[in-house]
């Protein structure tokens, strides 16, 4: 193995104290030019590139960086429209703090644990899309501040930011039902890991993802209020990506009485549905109405523009960063408001098909 070159070796080669050598790399303005040049020449000759910044940062007790952690693959941060808007809020808040961002994810739990343990950050924002409980367990071991987004349990010791999923879903379903629709279908986010397709009441009751279950409950409550038998409303679990969403649509529109309204549990699901329907000549909203949930920018520019339940996604990201940098206040639990955004993807049911 090659010898590890240390700062003390550079100091000895340059004929200066280790403190002077350290100042050359960390406070060069206080070192005389000729001394600085001698130390730098010795460092180059020995192949020494400078002190490890990690040691300096950790000794200072503050690294001025936020970790954004998820159990999803790293591509989630770039592929998912919700994540992209959230990161806008996070990055703007970090800019105001002069702080950096570290993306923390992994394809399996072992690597995720290592990445969380090794991340050089002052705190974490946890995107608890899936595996939220495990994310919290791993992060607690670091003994750093963290804020959980979308966590599925009510631990009062954890700082969380969330929304009222049930109320939001109920509001948007009521809006569609009030237009006269009677044939609905729900395109759900995951209820449990590793399953897609049609689900029954028992599967919904066993859901480990609280927000998915609560949105279904909100949809169903609104439909019941309008006299619709929820037993006639199919629920399809998807992975929020084209393959599982399109498989659900094939089944739904392959029957004699397809739905006239789709309640999509995310804007991404709704946008996939809009593309699939357009490719098959199924008009929105003339043949079927489609709604989403999130309020991502792409929904305003889809064809047609998407009716959705809008979350203040960017505000959520900004607030999460602020909570970490103000951790002295202790755990905080915040609920942010959602708003119904009405656009052109919803209309009355086709004549004779209500």
BELBELTA-V808371 format. One record per helix or strand of 3 or more residues. SS is the DSSP state (A for helix, B for strand). FROM is the first residue (numbers start at 0). LEN is the number of residues. Records with the same first field share a line. If there is no record, write none. Layout:
SS = FROM-LEN, FROM-LEN
This chain:
A = 6-8, 17-9, 27-3, 32-14, 52-8, 75-4, 80-17, 108-10, 131-9, 164-13, 200-5, 209-16, 229-3, 241-11, 266-13, 296-4, 312-13, 326-3
B = 64-6, 99-5, 122-5, 144-5, 158-4, 183-5, 196-3, 233-4, 260-4, 288-6, 306-5, 332-3, 337-4
